[in-house]
Amino acid sequence: MPNILIKNVSMVDRPHKAHIGVTNDVISFVGEELPADFSPDITIDGEGKLAAPGFVNAHTHASMTLLRSYADDMRLMDWLKNKIWPAEATFDRNDIYWGAMLSIAEMLRSGTTTFADMYYFMDDVAKAVEETGIRAVLSRGLTGGDDSDGKSLAENEDLYHKWHNAADGRITVMFGPHAPYTCSGKFIKRIVAAAGRLGAGIHMHLSETADEVENCLKQNGKTPIAWMGELGLFELPTLAAHCVFATKEEIAIMRAKNVAVAHNPQSNLKLASGIAPVPDMLNAGVLVALGTDGASSNNNLDLLEEMRLVSILHKGVTGNPLVIPAREAFDMATINGAKALRIDNCGYLAAGAKADIVLFDIDKIHWHPKFNLCQLMVYAGQSADVDTVMVNGKILLEKGRLNTIDEEKVKYEVNKRVQKFAS
C-alpha cells in the first residue's frame, strides 16, 4: 500500500495545523513537523479541511435501507408485526447484499467508517463489507424459543468461523440475540454458551420499550436487563442497544459488568419508545456509544445528526445546558464506539491508530467563524461536508467520489428489488 501524507490539515485536538502520515493500514505520525525519512506516494492537501477519526455506528440493521420510508408513523410492535417482518420475509440474499451496499455508500458519504450490524443472510453483508473497504462488526440476528432448532445460531457460528478477523481484519463477528421478547431463556443460554466457547461478544436489543419491560416482568419476574444478567449474558462482552428504560440499579449492573450501550436517539424518538437516561449512564461510568438503528426507523444513517441530537435532546430533557457537551457527543461517535465494539486502536488520530480518517470541507459558509472546531462539527456540521474518507489506509471516498462502489448500479438494483413488496 502507498504511503499517504495529509498535509497542513486542521484537527479537533490541536491549535495548529498538522501533518498526518499513513503507512499501510496505520497512522505513522501526527505532528507539525514532517519526518525527514517519510516519503509519501500520495499527498493530500489538507488546507481548508478538518481531519477527524471515522465515525462508528454502534447499532444498525444495514440492509433495512430497503425499507426506508416504507412504513412510518407507527407504533413499534404494529410496525414490526404488520409491515417490517412481512416485508423482510420476502428478502433473499441478493436483496440483503444490495441493501447493505446502499447503506455502506450512505455511511461512507457521511463519514462513518465502522458499523455494527445485526440482521440475516450475513454472509452477503460480509461480502459487501469486504468489497467496499469499510469496517464492520457483524452478528446474525437470533430468535428462538425453548424448542428452537438452532438453525440461526448455527449460522452465527458459521459466520464467526468464516469472517471473524477477515478482510484484512476489518470484519469481526459477535452473536446477535435479537431481544428478550424474541428469545427464550433456554435459547439465550445456548447463545451464551456458543459465544463463550468462541470468545465472541454479544450484540442485543435491551429495554427498548415500556411494553417490553412490562411483558418481561410478567413472564420472567425480572426486567430485561436484570433477566439477561441472571442468564449470564453479561459475563461476555456485551453491546446493549437502546436501554431506554434502564433503572439506576440496572445502570449499576451494566457498569459492574462493563456492558456498553448503543444509544439511538433519533430512532427512539421516531418510534416514541422514549429517551434513554444517558446522562445517568455517563455519570455512572457506563460506556455509551451512538447508533442510528435501521434506516426504516430513522430514516438515515447520518451520525452527525445523532451527535447533534444526543447533545441537545438531553440538555432539553434535563434542563441543564451543560449536559453532554459537544466533545462528549463527538467521543460517543468515535472513540466510545470503537471501545463498545471492542475494536483496538480505532476512534482517534495518533501514531499507531488504524488509518480510519475523515476529512471535512470546513471552508463552507456554515463553518465560519472558526472559534471551536469540535463544536462547529457537532452543532453546525453536515454530512455533505465530508470530502475524503479513508479506512485501513485505503481511500474509499475521494473529493466526494466513491472509489469502491458504483452508486448508479446500487440505486438501480435497490429500486428494482423493492417492487415485490412495495406494490
N, C-alpha and C positions, 0 to 999 in steps of 0.2 A: 504494500500500500504506500502511496506517496506521502511524504512529509508535507503538512499543511501549516501555513502561517496565517493567522488572523492578526492584522497589523493595525495599531492605533485605534483600538476599539474601547468604548466605554463599558464599565462594569458596575453592577449594583454596589459591590463592596469596596470599590476603590475610588479615591478622589480624583485620580489622574488616569488618563488613557493608558492602556497596557497592550502588550503583545501576548498572543496565545499560540503556543506551538503544539502540534498534534503529530505523534509518531505512532504508526499502526493504529490501534484502537484506543489509545490513551492520550491524555494531555501530558506533554513532556515538560512544559514550563508555562508559567504565567508571570509576567513582570514588565517593568518599564524599560528594561534593557534587553536587547536581542542577543542571546548567547552566540559567541563567535563561532562555535562549532556546529550551529544548526543551519542546515542547508535546505530551504524549502523547495519542493517541487511545484506546489500550488500556493499562491499568495492571494489572500482575500483582503481587500481594502475595508477596514473597519470604520473609516470616517463616517460619521452620521449614523452609526449603528450601536446598539446595546447588546452585549453578549450575556446570555443567561443560560443556566442549566436547562436542559429539556424538561418539559412538564411531565409529571407522572399521573396518569388517570388511574386511580386506585380501585375503581369499580365500574365496570360497564359490561354490556352484552353487545359486542361489536356488530354482529350480523342483524341485530334489531333495527339497524338503519333501514332495512327493507320495510319496516313498519312505521317509519317516520310520518306523523300526521295521519296515520290510518285510523286511529281510534283515540280521540282526545276528549277531554272534559267528562271523564267518567270516574266512578269510584274504583279503587284498586281491584277488588275481587270481581266486580262486574266486568271491568276492563280485561282482566286476565281470563276469566272463565268464558265470556261471551264473545270476545274479539281476538285477544292475543293468542291464547292457546289453540283455538280453532285454525287461525291463520298459520301458526307455526307447524301445525300438523300437516300442512301441505308442502313444507320445505323439503328439498332434497339437498344432498351435499354440495351440488353446484350453486344452489341458491345461497347457502351459507358462505361459500367461498367468495362469491361476488358481493354479498353483503359486507363481509369482512374487508374486502378491497375498498369498498365505498367508505367505510368508517376509517380505515387507515389513511386514505387520502385526505379525509377531513381532519383527522387528528394531526397529521404532519403539517398541513397547511395552517393549523392554529397553534403549533409549537409543542405538541405532545410527542414525546419520543419513546414513552413506555406506557403500556396499558395492561391492566389485569382484567381478564375476560372469563366469563362463566357462561357456557352455552352447550350446544351439542354439535355433532359432526366436527369435533375439534381438530381432527387431523387436517381438515380443509382450512380451518382458521390458521393452523400452524404453517401450512403451505403458503398462505397469503403473507404471513409474517416473514417467513424465510425469503420469499421473493422480493418483498418491498424493502427490507432492511430495517424495519422498526424493531423495537424491543418489546417483549410481551411475557406475561405470566399467565399461563392458560390452565383452566380447570374445566372438567366435564361437569355440567350441571346434573346433580344426582337427586333422584326422587325415588322413594320406595317405602313399602310397609314392612310389617314383620315377615311376610312371606315373599318378599321381593326376590326375583330370580338372579339378581346381581349382574344383569347384563350391562347396565350403565356403569356400575362400579368396575367391572372388568375393562370397560372402555377407558375409564380414567387411569387404571393401572397400565394398560397398553400405551396410553398417551404419555405417561411418565417414562416408560421404558424406551419409547421411540424418540421423544422430543426433549426430555429434560437435558439442559445444557447443550442443545443442538443449535445450529445456525450460528456458529462461532460464539456460543454462549449467550446469544440474545434471547433464547427461549428457555424458560424454566416452567415447571409444572407443579400445581397444587391440586388438592382434591376439593370438589365443589358441592358438598351437600347444600341443596337449594335453600331450604328453610325448615324451621320446626314443624310447620303445618303441612309440609310435603314429605317429611322423612320421619319414620317411626323411631322410637328409642333403640330398638334392636338394630335397625339399619344404620343409625348413627354409630353405634358401637362397632359394626362391621367396617364402616368407613374409617373410623379412628384406628382400628387395628391394621387395616391395609396401608393407610398413610404412614402410620408409625413404623411399620415394617420397612418402608422405603425411605423413611426420613423426610417425608414431604409435609408441607403445611396445609392448612385448611382455609378456604375462602367460602363464606356463608352469609346469607341474609339473616339478620337478627333484630327482633323487636322493631320492625318497620312500622307497624300499625297498632292502634289500640285494640282492634279485634283480634289480632294475632296474640297479643299478650293475654287478653281475656280468655280466649279459647284454650291457650296453653295452660293457664291456671286451672280451668275446668277439667281438662283432660289429664294433666300431669301433676297438678298440685303445686306447680312452680312456674315462674315466669320463664320466657325462652332463654334468657342469659343464665339464670340460675340452673335451669334444667341442663343446658349444654355443659355447664361446669360440673354438674353431678355425673354426667355421662362420660366425662374425661376428655371432652373436645379440646379444652384449653390447655391440656398437657402438651399439645402440639402447637407449633407456631400458627397463630390464628389471625386472619384478616376478617373482621366482622363489618359487614356493610349495613349502614343506616343507624341502628341503635337509637332510634328516635325516642323510645320510652325507657331508656336506661335510668334506673334509680341511682341514688348516691351509693347505696350498698352494692349495687351491681358495678358501678364505676370502680369502686374499690376492688372488687373481684377482678375486673379486667386489668387494672393496674398491677395487681399482685401476680397475675398470670401473663403479663406482657402481651395482652390482646391488643392488636392495632385496630383502629376504627377507620372505615372509609365513609366520610361524611358526604352526602349527596344533596345539597340544599335545594337545588332547583327542581329535581325530580320529586323530592319530598313535598315541596310546596305545591307543585302542579297536581299531584295526586291527593293533596290535602291530607297527607299522612301525619304531618306535624313537624315540629322543629326540634332537632336533637339538642340535648344540653351540652353543646360543645365547650362553652366556657368552663363548665364544671369539670368536664373531662380533661381539658388542658390544665386546669388548676390542680387536678389530682395527679398529673403526670402521665396520663394516658396519651399514647402516640396517635394523633389524628391526622389523616391524610384526606385528600379530596378526590371525589369521583363524579362522573356525570350521570351514572346509570345508563340505561339504553336510550337510544335516540327516539324511541317511541314514547318515552315518558319525560322528555327533557325540553326541547326536541333537537338539541345539537350536542356536539362533543367538545365544546369550547371551554377549556379550563380557565381561561382568562375571565369568563363570565362567572365561573364558580368562585374564583378568588375574590372578585369584587363582591359577589353576593354573600359569601361567608362572613366577610368583614362588616358590611352594612346591615345585614339581617340581624346579626347578634348584637350589634350596637342598638338597633331599634328595639329588639325584644327585651334586652336588659336595661335599657335607658342609660347605658354607660358608653360614651363615645370612645373610651379608652380600651374597650374590649376588642380583641383580635385586630391589632393594628396591621398596617399594610405588610410589614416584614413577616409577621406571623402567618398571614394568609399566603404570602409568597413561599414561605418554608413548607406550608402544608401541601402545596402543589409541586414541590421539588424534593428536598431532602427528606421530609417526612414520608412522602410517597415511596421513595426508594427504600427507606428503612421498613416501612409497612409491608412491602413486597419482598423483603429480605434480599435485596439486590445490593451487593457490596460496591463501594466506590462509584456511586451514582448520585445525582441530585445536587452536585456542587461543582464549581470550577476551580481546580487546583491541580498541581502536578500529581500524577498518579491516578487521577479520576478517569473514569471512562469518558471518551470524547463524544458525549451527547450534548450538543451545543446548539442554541438557537440565537440567531441574530435578528434583532428588531430594527426596523427603519424608524429612527427617532428624529428624523428631520421633518416629519409630518406636522401639520399645524397644531394638532392636539397635544404634542409633546413640548410645547413652548409655553412659558419659560421653563427651564430645567432646574428647579430647586432641589428636587429629590427624585432620582430615577426609579427607585423601588415604588414609591407612592404613585408616581406617574404610571408605571406599568399596571399596578393593581386598580387604580381608580380612573385611569384615562386610556390605558392601552386597548388596542383592538386586535383581533386575530388577523385582520388584513395587514397589520404592521409586520407580520412575520416575513422576513426576506430570505433567510437561509436556514436550513436545518441539517444537522449532522448527527448521525447515530453510529456509535462504534468506530468513529473515524472516517465514515463514508458520507459524502454529501448527497442527501436524498432530495432536498429542495434547494434550488439554486436560482437566486434572483426571482423568486416566485414561481419557478417552474419545477414540477416534479420529475425527477430523473428515473424513477423505477416503476412508475405507474402510468398507464395510458388512460387518462381521465375520460376521454370520449368513449372508449370501449367499456369502461366501468359503468358510465351512465347508461349506455345502450343496453348492456346486459341486465342491469338492475331494473330498468323500466320495462324491459321485456318480461322479466321473471315475475314481477308483482301482479301481472294481469290475471293470473289464475285465482287469486283471492280478492282482487280489488273490484271485480265485477259484481 
